[in-house]
C-alpha cells in the first residue's frame, strides 16, 4: 500500500507566483510539500492526493517537466489525484500548445482576448453547490476575487464544467496601465484606447467568460482557475484554497502569519533588487499593487523586476530566520551577486532610457525605435515575452537558492 502523503506544490518556473502561493498556503494553515519536476519524474507524486500548480509561464513549466514528468502528472490524475492549477498552472493542463491535455480546452487567441487585466473582479458562481464554494457567500452577486494578467479559456460545451464566470471589475482594477474606474463603461473611450494600444482593453469583454472550470480525467479531476485564490488578504480566495484541500481530504490548522513582513537588512541581493524598484518608481514606471505585484506602464517590463525583488526578499528573510544554513549557500549567493550587480547596472540605465522614450512616443515591451534600447533589452531579457537573456540566468540562480532554503 502506498503511504498517503501531503499535497504537492510543483515549484519549477513559478518564481514570484511560487512565493505568493507558499505564503497563501502557510497563512491559511494548509499542509503541503514543495516538489520539483525532477521529483515528479522519480515518482514524487505517489500517494499524494493533490498537485497544486501555481502561476507562471505554462510553456516553461512543460519544458521543465519534460515528457517523462508530463506523463507522471497525467498518470497521477488518471489514478485518482486532484490537479489544481492557477493561471499559468491552469493553462498547463489544457490540450493546446503542448500542454498536459487533462482538459480538452484551449485558450482564446491573444488578439481576441483582454491580455492585461489586473486586480479585483466580480464573479458569478455557475455551480453554487460545488464544494469549492463552501462558506463563500455565493448567493450574493458579485463575489469578488482577483485576476492577474490571465489568459481566457476556450472550451467546447462538453469539455469541462464551468464553476464560475467573470463579472464586472472592482474599482481597483487596471487594464494594462488604464484605471478601469476612470473609463467606466464608456465603450467609445475603450475603443479609442484599444486603437492606440493595439490590444483589447475593455474589461466588459471578459464578462460571462469562464473563470474557473473543472473536468474529469480518468479516476481523478482537474480544477483550473484563472482567479488567483492565492492573492494576499483575499478572504474568499483563502476559503477557496481551504475547500480544495478539504476535497483532497486534507485538514487545515488555524490561520497564521508567515514570519512577518520585515525586509532583510544588509543583504546585497535584496538591496540591488530594491534599487531597481526604486528607479522605476522615481521614473513613474510602476507602483505597488500589493506586497508582491507592481502595476507598470505599457511599454516596459514590470513583472520581471518585481519578480527579482520578491525572490531576493524571500531569500533574505529566510536567511534572517535561519542563518545557520548560510555557509552552505555562500558560493551560490556569490554567483548571484555577480550576476545581479551586472544586471542591475544595465537595467537601471535601461529604465531611465525607456522613461525618456515613452515621453517621445509609442513604445511596447518588444518594439522600440531606439536601437540602443532595443539592443539592451534583447541582451537583458531576450525578445521573448516569457523572458530570457541575462535576467533568466540570474533568476534561475536565485530560484535555486530559494528552493534550497524553502525545502
Secondary structure, DSSP 8 states (H G I E B T S, - for coil): ----B--EEE-TT-THHHHHHHHHHHHTTB--EEE-HHHHHTTTTTTBSEEEE-SS-HHHHHHHHHHHHHHHHHHHHHTT-EEEEETHHHHHTBSSTT---SBSEEE--GGGS-TTEEEEEEEEES-TTSGGGTTS-TTSS-EEEEEES---EEE-TTT-EEEEEEEEE-TT-EETTEEHHHHTT-HHHHHHHHHHHSS---GGGGTTSEEEEEEEETTEEEEEESS-TT-TT-HHHHHHHHHHHHHTT--B------S-----SS-HHHHHHHHHHHHHHHTTSEEESSSS-EEE-TTS--HHHHHHHHHHHHHHHHHHH-GGGGGGGHHHHHHHHHHHHHHHHHHHHHHHHHHHHHHHS---SS--S-HHHHHHHHHHH-S-TT--HHHHHHHHHHHHHHHHHH-
